[in-house]
Amino acid sequence: MAYTVGQVARFAGVTVRTLHHYDEIGLLSPSGRTPAGYRRYDDVDLERLQLVRYYRELGFPLEEIAVILDDPASDPAVHLRRQHELLSARIARLQEMVAAIEFAMEASKLDIRLTPQERFEVFGDFEPEAHEEEARRRWGDTDAYRESIRRASGYSKEDWLRIREETEDWGRRIVALMASGTPADSPAAMDLAEEHRQHIVRWFYDCPYEVHTGLADMYLADERFLGHYEAMAPGLGAYLHEAIHANAITRA
């Protein structure tokens, strides 16, 4: 069977622009074209795209993926075994890192010294105390947690309003970028991923790239985090995840 670029984009959970980009760089060129010149993908193309997506999830840059897939000495079974090994290693590493990862739902907003009126103005319906117990259980013994609590306890109403304004402004810009069809591994998307990391560093705790990619993985694995980003725009959780990993590979 042959599939249009729009169908393949829906199958794979990527944007049409991403597929166009893959074609332009020779990573995934469709096997056929219609008489009018439109791309047509077959089952072999979909198998290659599946491998591309697996390697991207594992953090490989596009250029390296192309080299790996075009190696005549390897086949899909070899790729899948390698990806299984790499993913297993990543899971083990993340289990070791979890104590250093961001505590749940910005629970650094715990010991905040604001009046009830100020708290409502700053946080609206969000209740920091609702996540306090889980945050202490999961990350209470980490330096990141202690540093976040130390900083948060000294923030004024104006500080929290600025944090909220920065977060909302960043959110509007990344939603607009994704809606424009810009690939998640583009320079513009990686710049916003870096801005996301710097926001954490500036306001809460040191966030090196290995911690930031761990956060990105949690954004997809934890339904609460994923729900937060999906409420901003469908697909944003996966888009941010890919942008953070691409940024870490490029800048680290």
Steps between C-alpha positions, in 0.01 A plus 500: 500500500600861453433775752489877478728717709203603714408139572856412593522804727190380687626142522837600639395791720723751322427813301482519123783751513716249684445247221585764241818576693594130516454484123710811440796366698473150350407330826162376376409555137167358380518211258258657256334814372162564347479643146449837669821458698351421843692268729379139534639273771491119498539242778880497468502876557285456810740239638790742454301782664428272794873447549563873465243571771653238731847648462368854549333392825840367607655841437695436179554800268351472153838489327612201707169320444548530124846344524371216719202417280700514177762257626475205256624259767195548726133408469178595687537213747849621592368852549218383724735295718734796531215735585373256762842495664532879491151552638562251781819687588311830501232361731768387743667840487171682557425284800830614648430863411146524628607635839651801322201574278258785544256445785136460400289779358739780595474403863773749576208734562452345842624729776379817328447800724205672332168621628191304389414782258849500350505121470175505305633770271825315437381139477129519422345157556834320538561372855869438574418311821316234302837376370708556811496145637590339169775752439657437838468122455654492154764775518527612861856371536637663185703818471264624228201475733676675785627774269152556357344526845773742611446727200121479501475592866657837425297596194259790518167541326679695224749216452221243455312724262814539291552122499141453384534765229822345368342155498186614320700699243723200430191280471338727241816503290562125499134427418520745208826345381355149503182620325713651223635154416856574610678170583574435865870460421521834319721780640191701600350212698833419664536865602166479680607173663815673624290791627288246692815358662638844583168596663539206740861594571414865556206447735523154657816288483799401287374301202779346289408341169478146635244616756312702239464198270386300801229759556400473135460124539286553808282748312394209276497225764302686768138561397477812715790669327388377160148625570637844586674535164221334302259754649719774353493334156449139385836343426700759695631246753665290229619811315668643811649160581663479158619862511663454842685187390615663176619805691693289751676310223588822318616708795628256762 
